Amino acid sequence: MVDYNLISGGVWLLCGLAICYLGYLIAFRGRADLHSNYDESVDPAYVSRWAGGTALLMGLLVVGYAIREMIYGFQPYALGALVVTLLVLSYVSKLFARGVGYSE
């Protein structure tokens, strides 16, 4: 029988890889339009750099959590820390996509 931590970690790993792929498309392929809060009046290079980089960081955190869960098992404090961190980074990414901090 498969350990539940491996199944849960595998699901987190797939989600983290999907986030990393979208972050890659935004950051390195210049697809700023993939961000849901993208404001077209903002330079796409700025949004790609900052919002894409934030998305890559979020994906790497999820992948790291998945590996940690596969090795050490589920711990609610680790999941809580991940969720809070992802919420904060999501808010920061939305700010970058709207052009906060951008100056022409």
Secondary structure, 3 states (H helix, E strand, C coil): CCCHHHHHHHHHHHHHHHHHHHHHHHHHCCCHHHCCCCCCCCCHHHHHHHHHHHHHHHHHHHHHHHHHHHHHCCCHHHHHHHHHHHHHHHHHHHHHHHCCCCCC
